[in-house]
Amino acid sequence: MRSSSSPTGFTKISESTAGGPQGSPITNLAFPIIINKTVKDTEARFEGVEIRCIQDDADIIGSPILIFGAHGAERARQGQPSAQQV
């Protein structure tokens, strides 16, 4: 983090011990390869639902009933877990 009191202009606030480094060429290849099967399996399990991913950003497209369950859309608006999560 930037710091006006540090001689270097930066202060270390944390250290990452999991995952890959941001912007690493290996991470950019490995993460999509690792999640690909799960994304495809999920799409196959829920006909009418599409999942589109760019790196670690994912969009789930489909009817709210298919995505959240019969009462899940209303529960999601109320900040409650869906029936599938309970």
ZIKA-V217778 format. One record per pair of residues at least 4 apart in sequence whose C-alpha atoms are under 6 Angstrom apart, sorted by the first residue. I is the first residue (numbers start at 1). J is the second residue. Records with the same first field share a line. If there is no record, write none. Layout:
I: J + J
This chain:
1: 10 + 11
2: 9 + 10
3: 9 + 10 + 11
4: 9
6: 10
20: 27
26: 30
27: 31
32: 36 + 55
37: 41
43: 49 + 50
49: 61 + 62
50: 60 + 61
51: 59 + 60
52: 58 + 59
53: 57 + 58
64: 68 + 73
65: 69 + 70
68: 72 + 73 + 82
72: 76 + 82
75: 80
76: 80
81: 85
